[in-house]
Amino acid sequence: MNARHANPDPCILVIFGASGDLTHRKLIPALYELSRGNGGRARLPERLAILGVSRTPMSDDQFRDKLRGSAKAHAAGFDEASWSAFARCIHYHAGDAASPESYPALADRLARLGAEHRLAMPTGGANLLFYLSVSPNLYVPIIGSLGESGLIAEGKRWCSIDPSATPWQRIIVEKPFGTDLGSAQSLNMALGRVFEEDAIYRIDHYLGKELVQNILVMRFANSIFEPIWNRSSIDHVQVTAAETLGVGSRAANFYDTAGAMRDMVQSHLLEVLALVAIEPPSVFDADASHREKIKLFNSARSIEPASAHESAVFGRYARGKPDEPAYVEEAGVDPARRTETYCAMRVEFDNWRWAGVPFYLRSGKRLAKKLTEVVVQFRRPPVNLFREVDGVGEMGANRLIINIAPTEGLELHVLGKVPGAGLRIDAANLNLDYIDRFGGEKVEAYGPLILDAMRGDRSLYKHRDQIEGTWRICQPLLESATLRERIEDYATGSWGPRGAEALLARDGRAWHNPA
């Protein structure tokens, strides 16, 4: 059976960093929603144990009480009865996951949980799904300790007579996947020393969003799009992720050493771009999709650090209202780093489909509107048949807008005749609202992605070569001293620095800035 259609396997989900913000705000609320059937057909396996691991001493009941408040605050449709039923599968283990000395006790606890929840496989032991919900500096020590623990069977499962009767071990790794190309390669090597590549799940919650997944369905399930999805009909593509909030308390412990390029562009936006730009996979599975994304990233036209300022712009937000400090005034910010809260860049791909078509990406804080969207701008007709009609002038081109957040839908910008005497042409949008048309509830993206890991489906996860490919695209910008020196302040509530407008204006194009 294709992994996408398989039921999730019974397993023990081990969350390292169980006392952290991600576990409380995202992971447990998402899993609780799935236990109630909020994901439609997507449901947790009937036999499941969740083991939180952190250094703070705590009992199972104390841990459950803490999580109850988080689920009540962040999960949709909380009620006491369903929480009590779900909480019975939640357990806690105090230990230092980065220390090899902690693992004999952890292995003993896992064995007891496997027996308690009837999770042991015929050949012994339970399926184990490890989730690294910890600070990135702990990734390599924890992976190394797992490797020394004896809990990971590596490739031995595939050498057994009946692999389905042998327990698997998988690991989910949160971004950031390194801070540059070299550190990403080091992390991949550390993972590869302990786990097979098909057991490594590099998670990007953006890929769990419904409209992101629908990009492939829109392209390859509708014959009207694919014949024109190329350089002959498409002028350029824009990918935008805009936020109205500032960085706030994240500045000191994360953002000031990361910036918009690392936080958003290298990870989320290039992956969304890949879904727009890849060649049709031979089949709809993880390996085929990964191959096409790797080919795309490897075809990106290289940018030299010395000329990176010609292909990108960095910005940081200025002071807004009295209670809205400039980025350089946020607590914990070192102005000398010149960290960007806004990044815009131009990427081109040297392949048959996209040669000569620029892809523009931008992401920023404290912008005019919160939205994530893809804009596919088509070319104008080769001849303006209506050039002599009064008031028409240079007609606009067709435009497809894929709204990912906060609304989910498609907009197709078309031109038509205005009813009435004479010939008057105006623009209109054909709208498809996904929630209004197809119904259903919005589900936290983490839930379906964790289910995919339980069923062995890596389609919405990242391959190591994808990670390294996106870093190769971004690395020259991070190494550019000129780009950092020319960082621009931009007004809060605007669409970013002037240089970003100039980046497109040089090509005779403009950003799509919705009112």
RODO-2510 file (C-alpha; in nm, 4 decimals, decimal comma):
residues 515
     n   res          X          Y          Z
     1     m     0,0000     0,0000     0,0000
     2     n     0,1222     0,3537    -0,0776
     3     a     0,2374     0,5166     0,2459
     4     r     0,0050     0,8129     0,1851
     5     h    -0,2974     0,5834     0,2136
     6     a    -0,1725     0,3601     0,4961
     7     n    -0,3050     0,3786     0,8480
     8     p    -0,0623     0,5287     1,1003
     9     d     0,1307     0,2569     1,2816
    10     p     0,0924     0,2035     1,6565
    11     c     0,3982     0,3543     1,8207
    12     i     0,5537     0,5441     2,1086
    13     l     0,6033     0,9124     2,0272
    14     v     0,9025     1,0351     2,2303
    15     i     0,9135     1,4142     2,2538
    16     f     1,2526     1,5480     2,3614
    17     g     1,2026     1,8982     2,5008
    18     a     0,8635     1,8203     2,6517
    19     s     0,8659     2,1303     2,8736
    20     g     0,9244     2,3631     2,5803
    21     d     0,6957     2,6091     2,4060
    22     l     0,6571     2,4040     2,0850
    23     t     0,5325     2,0989     2,2741
    24     h     0,2766     2,2987     2,4710
    25     r     0,1507     2,5381     2,2008
    26     k     0,1641     2,3167     1,8920
    27     l     0,2412     1,9466     1,9290
    28     i     0,0089     1,8359     2,2084
    29     p    -0,2840     2,0578     2,0948
    30     a    -0,2453     1,9212     1,7406
    31     l    -0,2383     1,5596     1,8596
    32     y    -0,5374     1,6208     2,0860
    33     e    -0,7337     1,7653     1,7906
    34     l    -0,6578     1,4507     1,5898
    35     s    -0,7713     1,2307     1,8778
    36     r    -1,1117     1,4008     1,8458
    37     g    -1,1250     1,3537     1,4697
    38     n    -1,0685     1,7199     1,3830
    39     g    -0,8579     1,6145     1,0863
    40     g    -1,1508     1,4564     0,9011
    41     r    -1,0428     1,1019     0,8171
    42     a    -0,7025     1,1586     0,9768
    43     r    -0,6957     0,9979     1,3206
    44     l    -0,4317     0,8876     1,5645
    45     p    -0,3588     0,5147     1,5828
    46     e    -0,5752     0,3307     1,8361
    47     r    -0,2660     0,2162     2,0233
    48     l    -0,0380     0,5091     2,0973
    49     a     0,1806     0,6246     2,3837
    50     i     0,3296     0,9735     2,4102
    51     l     0,6360     1,0094     2,6301
    52     g     0,7599     1,3579     2,7127
    53     v     1,1273     1,3768     2,8064
    54     s     1,2838     1,6744     2,9830
    55     r     1,5202     1,7366     3,2740
    56     t     1,2625     1,8772     3,5185
    57     p     1,1416     1,6127     3,7691
    58     m     0,7680     1,5599     3,7242
    59     s     0,5079     1,2848     3,7522
    60     d     0,2824     1,1723     3,4692
    61     d    -0,0160     1,3451     3,6294
    62     q     0,1738     1,6706     3,6819
    63     f     0,2773     1,6692     3,3169
    64     r    -0,0793     1,6003     3,2058
    65     d    -0,2077     1,8882     3,4171
    66     k     0,0375     2,1289     3,2547
    67     l    -0,0577     2,0083     2,9075
    68     r    -0,4276     2,0337     2,9833
    69     g    -0,3964     2,4127     3,0157
    70     s    -0,2051     2,4301     2,6877
    71     a    -0,4623     2,2205     2,5035
    72     k    -0,7449     2,4277     2,6457
    73     a    -0,5753     2,7477     2,5250
    74     h    -0,4564     2,6337     2,1816
    75     a    -0,6662     2,3391     2,0581
    76     a    -0,9956     2,3703     1,8730
    77     g    -1,3048     2,2329     2,0489
    78     f    -1,1561     2,1464     2,3863
    79     d    -1,3752     1,9491     2,6261
    80     e    -1,2887     1,7731     2,9514
    81     a    -1,4171     1,4270     2,8633
    82     s    -1,2206     1,3925     2,5400
    83     w    -0,9093     1,5410     2,7025
    84     s    -0,9260     1,2885     2,9872
    85     a    -0,9491     1,0023     2,7368
    86     f    -0,6561     1,1379     2,5338
    87     a    -0,4414     1,2182     2,8371
    88     r    -0,4295     0,8509     2,9390
    89     c    -0,1745     0,7903     2,6634
    90     i     0,0537     1,0749     2,7834
    91     h     0,3491     0,9977     3,0112
    92     y     0,6597     1,1759     3,1352
    93     h     1,0209     1,0789     3,1921
    94     a     1,2794     1,3014     3,3605
    95     g     1,6214     1,2811     3,2002
    96     d     1,8918     1,4632     3,0065
    97     a     1,8454     1,3518     2,6459
    98     a     2,1917     1,4807     2,5504
    99     s     2,3631     1,2511     2,8026
   100     p     2,4302     0,8851     2,7113
   101     e     2,4034     0,7971     3,0827
   102     s     2,0294     0,8791     3,0738
   103     y     1,9404     0,6200     2,8129
   104     p     1,9354     0,2901     3,0078
   105     a     1,6536     0,4313     3,2257
   106     l     1,4781     0,5709     2,9157
   107     a     1,5051     0,2349     2,7374
   108     d     1,3549     0,0626     3,0425
   109     r     1,0655     0,3118     3,0502
   110     l     0,9999     0,2591     2,6783
   111     a     0,9871    -0,1183     2,7282
   112     r     0,7346    -0,0794     3,0107
   113     l     0,5187     0,1601     2,8046
   114     g     0,5268    -0,0823     2,5132
   115     a     0,3870    -0,3561     2,7364
   116     e     0,1328    -0,1276     2,9071
   117     h    -0,0133    -0,0020     2,5767
   118     r     0,0232    -0,3361     2,3915
   119     l     0,2680    -0,1875     2,1430
   120     a     0,5347    -0,4591     2,1302
   121     m     0,5990    -0,6053     1,7836
   122     p     0,6309    -0,9832     1,7208
   123     t     1,0095    -0,9580     1,7163
   124     g     1,0142    -0,7458     2,0336
   125     g     1,0006    -0,3769     2,1109
   126     a     0,7661    -0,1008     1,9954
   127     n     0,7834     0,1342     1,6997
   128     l     0,9616     0,4501     1,8177
   129     l     0,9095     0,7995     1,6752
   130     f     1,1523     1,0515     1,8271
   131     y     1,0724     1,4227     1,8022
   132     l     1,3493     1,6792     1,8587
   133     s     1,1564     1,9717     2,0080
   134     v     1,4729     2,1184     2,1584
   135     s     1,7229     2,3962     2,0988
   136     p     1,9224     2,3318     1,7768
   137     n     2,2505     2,3192     1,9709
   138     l     2,1193     1,9968     2,1330
   139     y     2,0424     1,8171     1,8055
   140     v     2,3837     1,6586     1,7525
   141     p     2,4391     1,5536     2,1202
   142     i     2,0927     1,3916     2,1363
   143     i     2,1362     1,2170     1,8002
   144     g     2,4764     1,0895     1,9127
   145     s     2,3355     0,9645     2,2435
   146     l     2,0532     0,7865     2,0606
   147     g     2,3141     0,6180     1,8426
   148     e     2,5042     0,4924     2,1478
   149     s     2,1887     0,3796     2,3301
   150     g     2,1217     0,0647     2,1282
   151     l     1,7629     0,1793     2,0611
   152     i     1,8243     0,2343     1,6883
   153     a     1,8427    -0,0752     1,4666
   154     e     1,9649     0,1228     1,1602
   155     g     1,9142    -0,0760     0,8377
   156     k     1,8689    -0,4141     1,0070
   157     r     1,4903    -0,3933     0,9745
   158     w     1,5122    -0,4107     0,5948
   159     c     1,7439    -0,7120     0,6150
   160     s     1,4987    -0,9126     0,8252
   161     i     1,2781    -1,1861     0,6799
   162     d     0,9606    -0,9924     0,7655
   163     p     1,0300    -0,6163     0,7993
   164     s     0,6660    -0,5470     0,8876
   165     a     0,7044    -0,7571     1,2038
   166     t     1,0173    -0,5685     1,3112
   167     p     0,9843    -0,2359     1,4961
   168     w     1,0976     0,0816     1,3204
   169     q     1,2718     0,3851     1,4657
   170     r     1,2226     0,7287     1,3065
   171     i     1,3185     1,0814     1,4014
   172     i     1,1487     1,4169     1,3363
   173     v     1,3840     1,7142     1,3307
   174     e     1,2606     2,0736     1,3636
   175     k     1,4087     2,3617     1,1701
   176     p     1,6528     2,5295     1,1620
   177     f     1,8451     2,2671     0,9678
   178     g     2,1759     2,4382     1,0283
   179     t     2,2620     2,8072     1,0097
   180     d     2,4515     2,7870     0,6816
   181     l     2,5575     2,5269     0,4266
   182     g     2,8449     2,3899     0,6351
   183     s     2,6401     2,3408     0,9525
   184     a     2,3532     2,1862     0,7534
   185     q     2,5948     1,9333     0,6033
   186     s     2,7324     1,8561     0,9501
   187     l     2,3823     1,7984     1,0876
   188     n     2,2964     1,5706     0,7952
   189     m     2,6120     1,3679     0,8562
   190     a     2,5301     1,3350     1,2276
   191     l     2,1808     1,2102     1,1411
   192     g     2,3179     0,9753     0,8743
   193     r     2,5532     0,8086     1,1206
   194     v     2,2560     0,6921     1,3300
   195     f     1,9475     0,6789     1,1041
   196     e     1,8819     0,5715     0,7475
   197     e     1,7705     0,8626     0,5275
   198     d     1,4209     0,7171     0,4914
   199     a     1,3862     0,7244     0,8732
   200     i     1,4709     1,0983     0,8971
   201     y     1,1774     1,3404     0,8878
   202     r     1,2884     1,7044     0,8561
   203     i     0,9678     1,8882     0,9350
   204     d     0,8510     2,2165     0,7842
   205     h     0,5047     2,3034     0,9154
   206     y     0,4469     2,5241     0,6086
   207     l     0,4263     2,2066     0,3997
   208     g     0,1397     2,0891     0,6197
   209     k    -0,0794     2,3851     0,5237
   210     e    -0,3719     2,2843     0,3027
   211     l    -0,3163     2,5376     0,0261
   212     v     0,0539     2,4549     0,0034
   213     q    -0,0384     2,0911    -0,0642
   214     n    -0,3104     2,2051    -0,3034
   215     i    -0,0542     2,3705    -0,5303
   216     l     0,0387     2,0284    -0,6692
   217     v    -0,3264     1,9267    -0,7030
   218     m    -0,4075     2,2511    -0,8846
   219     r    -0,1166     2,2053    -1,1259
   220     f    -0,1338     1,8364    -1,2023
   221     a    -0,5019     1,7468    -1,1601
   222     n    -0,6300     2,0265    -1,3877
   223     s    -0,5297     2,0030    -1,7510
   224     i    -0,5921     2,3748    -1,8116
   225     f    -0,2829     2,4798    -1,6125
   226     e     0,0043     2,2485    -1,7002
   227     p     0,0227     2,3341    -2,0762
   228     i     0,0751     2,7030    -1,9913
   229     w     0,2874     2,6507    -1,6776
   230     n     0,6182     2,7506    -1,8362
   231     r     0,8323     3,0320    -1,9738
   232     s     0,6123     3,0729    -2,2822
   233     s     0,3096     3,1905    -2,0826
   234     i     0,4371     3,2973    -1,7398
   235     d     0,6163     3,6300    -1,6979
   236     h     0,7286     3,5899    -1,3368
   237     v     0,6308     3,4425    -0,9980
   238     q     0,6160     3,6096    -0,6552
   239     v     0,6152     3,4316    -0,3182
   240     t     0,5314     3,6491    -0,0164
   241     a     0,5137     3,5812     0,3570
   242     a     0,4266     3,9048     0,5378
   243     e     0,3610     3,9588     0,9083
   244     t     0,2268     4,2632     1,0897
   245     l     0,3915     4,1822     1,4234
   246     g     0,7463     4,2620     1,5236
   247     v     1,0065     4,0263     1,6622
   248     g     0,9550     4,1120     2,0298
   249     s     1,0997     3,8728     2,2873
   250     r     1,2290     3,6327     2,0195
   251     a     1,5057     3,8799     1,9319
   252     a     1,7433     3,7929     2,2135
   253     n     1,7174     3,4120     2,2112
   254     f     1,6822     3,3454     1,8388
   255     y     1,6043     3,6104     1,5823
   256     d     1,9047     3,8410     1,6097
   257     t     2,1386     3,5571     1,5125
   258     a     1,9041     3,4295     1,2407
   259     g     1,7157     3,7022     1,0518
   260     a     1,4492     3,6771     0,7845
   261     m     1,6702     3,4937     0,5350
   262     r     1,7396     3,2004     0,7649
   263     d     1,4046     3,2066     0,9450
   264     m     1,1722     3,2201     0,6435
   265     v     1,3302     3,2339     0,2980
   266     q     1,5754     2,9436     0,3125
   267     s     1,3256     2,7175     0,4830
   268     h     0,9612     2,7965     0,4067
   269     l     0,9535     3,0139     0,0959
   270     l     1,1928     2,8136    -0,1198
   271     e     0,9909     2,5006    -0,0428
   272     v     0,6691     2,6724    -0,1487
   273     l     0,8461     2,7952    -0,4616
   274     a     0,9532     2,4378    -0,5374
   275     l     0,5918     2,3191    -0,5489
   276     v     0,5172     2,5917    -0,8035
   277     a     0,8224     2,5197    -1,0170
   278     i     0,9069     2,1459    -1,0107
   279     e     0,8564     1,9143    -1,3046
   280     p     0,5675     1,6655    -1,2715
   281     p     0,6856     1,3709    -1,0577
   282     s     0,6522     1,0310    -1,2226
   283     v     0,4265     0,9194    -0,9342
   284     f     0,2840     1,0964    -0,6323
   285     d     0,5176     0,9702    -0,3626
   286     a     0,7988     1,1029    -0,1481
   287     d     1,0961     0,9774    -0,3502
   288     a     0,9653     1,1115    -0,6814
   289     s     0,8770     1,4512    -0,5326
   290     h     1,2142     1,4799    -0,3598
   291     r     1,3988     1,4025    -0,6842
   292     e     1,2194     1,6828    -0,8694
   293     k     1,2818     1,9367    -0,5922
   294     i     1,6500     1,8452    -0,5771
   295     k     1,6791     1,8851    -0,9561
   296     l     1,5111     2,2258    -0,9365
   297     f     1,7356     2,3618    -0,6602
   298     n     2,0446     2,2299    -0,8369
   299     s     1,9420     2,4253    -1,1500
   300     a     1,9279     2,7602    -0,9657
   301     r     2,1519     3,0194    -1,1273
   302     s     2,4430     3,0836    -0,8940
   303     i     2,4848     3,4202    -0,7238
   304     e     2,8278     3,5504    -0,6272
   305     p     2,8640     3,7124    -0,2826
   306     a     3,0312     4,0154    -0,4412
   307     s     2,7228     4,0860    -0,6550
   308     a     2,4539     3,9514    -0,4201
   309     h     2,3255     4,3072    -0,3566
   310     e     2,2076     4,3108    -0,7203
   311     s     1,9771     4,0115    -0,6527
   312     a     1,8545     4,0828    -0,2990
   313     v     1,7616     4,3516    -0,0475
   314     f     1,7765     4,3458     0,3318
   315     g     1,5690     4,5717     0,5574
   316     r     1,4746     4,6192     0,9224
   317     y     1,1704     4,7907     1,0633
   318     a     1,1888     5,1397     1,2072
   319     r     1,0035     5,2773     1,5090
   320     g     0,6253     5,2733     1,4738
   321     k     0,3811     5,3850     1,7404
   322     p     0,5220     5,4821     2,0821
   323     d     0,4844     5,1216     2,2013
   324     e     0,6392     4,9796     1,8800
   325     p     1,0192     5,0081     1,9052
   326     a     1,2445     4,9909     1,6037
   327     y     1,4113     4,6536     1,5572
   328     v     1,7458     4,7882     1,6792
   329     e     1,5684     4,8981     2,0012
   330     e     1,4247     4,5535     2,0793
   331     a     1,5667     4,3896     2,3931
   332     g     1,8669     4,1721     2,3173
   333     v     1,9397     4,3122     1,9698
   334     d     2,2993     4,3914     1,8765
   335     p     2,2746     4,6694     1,6135
   336     a     2,6256     4,5883     1,4902
   337     r     2,4989     4,2555     1,3533
   338     r     2,2725     4,4465     1,1110
   339     t     2,0205     4,1612     1,1245
   340     e     1,7447     4,1805     0,8639
   341     t     1,3762     4,1625     0,9552
   342     y     1,2940     4,1816     0,5832
   343     c     1,4491     4,0006     0,2909
   344     a     1,3614     4,0106    -0,0789
   345     m     1,5503     3,8154    -0,3428
   346     r     1,5436     3,7221    -0,7107
   347     v     1,6074     3,3623    -0,8177
   348     e     1,6314     3,2145    -1,1680
   349     f     1,6487     2,8516    -1,2795
   350     d     1,8492     2,7383    -1,5798
   351     n     1,6198     2,4656    -1,7088
   352     w     1,3950     2,4214    -2,0102
   353     r     1,0736     2,5146    -1,8315
   354     w     1,1840     2,8317    -1,6529
   355     a     1,4827     2,9801    -1,8379
   356     g     1,4449     3,3581    -1,8275
   357     v     1,1548     3,3610    -1,5764
   358     p     1,2447     3,5364    -1,2487
   359     f     1,1077     3,4157    -0,9144
   360     y     1,0831     3,6861    -0,6490
   361     l     1,0648     3,5961    -0,2797
   362     r     1,0070     3,8287     0,0154
   363     s     0,9350     3,7974     0,3835
   364     g     0,9245     4,0568     0,6570
   365     k     0,8002     4,1694     0,9968
   366     r     0,5812     4,4727     1,0754
   367     l     0,4479     4,4957     0,7198
   368     a     0,1176     4,6355     0,5947
   369     k    -0,0822     4,3135     0,6049
   370     k    -0,0517     3,9580     0,7310
   371     l    -0,0581     3,7222     0,4363
   372     t     0,1175     3,4329     0,2692
   373     e     0,0557     3,4042    -0,1031
   374     v     0,1934     3,2955    -0,4383
   375     v     0,1347     3,5224    -0,7384
   376     v     0,1758     3,3712    -1,0846
   377     q     0,1883     3,6598    -1,3327
   378     f     0,1118     3,5573    -1,6909
   379     r     0,2412     3,7314    -1,9995
   380     r     0,0294     3,9841    -2,1829
   381     p    -0,1248     3,8803    -2,5156
   382     p     0,1284     3,9233    -2,7990
   383     v    -0,1033     4,1712    -2,9705
   384     n    -0,3359     4,4216    -2,8000
   385     l    -0,6427     4,3807    -3,0178
   386     f    -0,8250     4,6519    -2,8202
   387     r    -0,5492     4,9151    -2,8219
   388     e    -0,7757     5,1722    -2,9908
   389     v    -1,0627     5,1321    -2,7440
   390     d    -1,0948     5,4458    -2,5298
   391     g    -0,9519     5,4079    -2,1815
   392     v    -0,7990     5,0653    -2,2343
   393     g    -0,4383     5,1670    -2,2888
   394     e    -0,1907     4,8966    -2,1814
   395     m    -0,4131     4,6149    -2,0612
   396     g    -0,3179     4,4229    -1,7507
   397     a    -0,2166     4,0606    -1,7764
   398     n    -0,3884     3,7576    -1,6232
   399     r    -0,2745     3,6767    -1,2729
   400     l    -0,3307     3,3703    -1,0527
   401     i    -0,3087     3,4294    -0,6772
   402     i    -0,2789     3,1314    -0,4435
   403     n    -0,3812     3,2504    -0,0951
   404     i    -0,2176     3,0306     0,1687
   405     a    -0,2831     3,2319     0,4873
   406     p    -0,4773     3,3704     0,6636
   407     t    -0,7417     3,2921     0,3990
   408     e    -0,7187     2,9827     0,1811
   409     g    -0,8212     3,0065    -0,1805
   410     l    -0,7473     3,0911    -0,5416
   411     e    -0,8049     3,4161    -0,7295
   412     l    -0,7816     3,4393    -1,1093
   413     h    -0,7522     3,7922    -1,2448
   414     v    -0,9253     3,8180    -1,5828
   415     l    -1,0424     4,0934    -1,8184
   416     g    -1,3963     4,1245    -1,9485
   417     k    -1,6403     4,3561    -2,1222
   418     v    -1,8455     4,5764    -1,8944
   419     p    -2,2190     4,5344    -1,9732
   420     g    -2,3803     4,8225    -2,1588
   421     a    -2,3526     5,0195    -2,4776
   422     g    -2,0105     5,0491    -2,6364
   423     l    -1,6974     4,8555    -2,5578
   424     r    -1,5525     4,9065    -2,2117
   425     i    -1,3033     4,6582    -2,0610
   426     d    -1,2351     4,6122    -1,6915
   427     a    -1,0646     4,3617    -1,4626
   428     a    -1,2335     4,1168    -1,2265
   429     n    -1,1303     3,8315    -0,9958
   430     l    -1,2733     3,4808    -1,0095
   431     n    -1,2535     3,3577    -0,6500
   432     l    -1,2456     3,0109    -0,4952
   433     d    -1,2567     3,0026    -0,1150
   434     y    -1,1471     2,6539    -0,0097
   435     i    -1,3200     2,6479     0,3281
   436     d    -1,6431     2,7907     0,1841
   437     r    -1,6437     2,5455    -0,1089
   438     f    -1,5085     2,2259     0,0464
   439     g    -1,5920     2,2813     0,4125
   440     g    -1,3986     2,1231     0,6937
   441     e    -1,2107     2,2700     0,9857
   442     k    -0,8717     2,4307     0,9821
   443     v    -0,6341     2,1816     1,1398
   444     e    -0,3010     2,2669     1,3014
   445     a    -0,0422     2,1675     1,0389
   446     y     0,1725     1,9731     1,2849
   447     g    -0,0927     1,7061     1,3423
   448     p    -0,1197     1,5675     0,9866
   449     l     0,2587     1,5859     0,9471
   450     i     0,3141     1,3750     1,2597
   451     l     0,0574     1,1252     1,1300
   452     d     0,2552     1,1048     0,8048
   453     a     0,5669     1,0140     1,0024
   454     m     0,3720     0,7402     1,1826
   455     r     0,2650     0,5926     0,8491
   456     g     0,6093     0,6275     0,6911
   457     d     0,5177     0,8957     0,4372
   458     r     0,7947     1,1535     0,3767
   459     s     0,6166     1,3386     0,0931
   460     l     0,5761     1,6568     0,2983
   461     y     0,9162     1,6315     0,4643
   462     k     1,2566     1,7371     0,3340
   463     h     1,5386     1,5281     0,1914
   464     r     1,8952     1,6093     0,2950
   465     d     1,9830     1,7187    -0,0598
   466     q     1,6886     1,9619    -0,0624
   467     i     1,8181     2,1241     0,2554
   468     e     2,1677     2,1606     0,1147
   469     g     2,0301     2,2849    -0,2179
   470     t     1,8362     2,5703    -0,0546
   471     w     2,1394     2,6676     0,1521
   472     r     2,3502     2,6875    -0,1651
   473     i     2,0983     2,9373    -0,3048
   474     c     2,1000     3,1516     0,0114
   475     q     2,4635     3,1206     0,1191
   476     p     2,6011     3,3974    -0,1106
   477     l     2,3508     3,6460     0,0336
   478     l     2,4548     3,5602     0,3880
   479     e     2,8212     3,6053     0,2927
   480     s     2,7670     3,9420     0,1201
   481     a     2,9210     4,2274     0,3209
   482     t     2,7737     4,4837     0,0801
   483     l     2,4194     4,3530     0,1227
   484     r     2,4551     4,3721     0,5013
   485     e     2,6078     4,7220     0,4896
   486     r     2,3243     4,8505     0,2672
   487     i     2,0456     4,7270     0,4952
   488     e     1,7557     4,9764     0,4841
   489     d     1,5179     5,0882     0,7558
   490     y     1,1529     5,0691     0,6499
   491     a     0,8389     5,2162     0,7986
   492     t     0,6159     5,0023     1,0173
   493     g     0,2942     4,9255     0,8286
   494     s     0,4591     4,9638     0,4866
   495     w     0,5427     4,6930     0,2337
   496     g     0,9135     4,7060     0,3124
   497     p     1,2225     4,9015     0,2050
   498     r     1,2388     5,1043    -0,1144
   499     g     1,5161     4,8845    -0,2428
   500     a     1,2701     4,5941    -0,2661
   501     e     1,0499     4,7957    -0,5006
   502     a     1,3570     4,8911    -0,7029
   503     l     1,4593     4,5234    -0,7270
   504     l     1,1494     4,4541    -0,9385
   505     a     1,1337     4,7950    -1,1037
   506     r     1,4699     4,7264    -1,2685
   507     d     1,2992     4,4366    -1,4453
   508     g     0,9933     4,6459    -1,5355
   509     r     0,7793     4,4677    -1,2734
   510     a     0,6134     4,5488    -0,9395
   511     w     0,5176     4,3625    -0,6237
   512     h     0,1580     4,2582    -0,5717
   513     n     0,0674     4,4659    -0,2646
   514     p    -0,2995     4,4061    -0,1765
   515     a    -0,4787     4,6887     0,0019
***
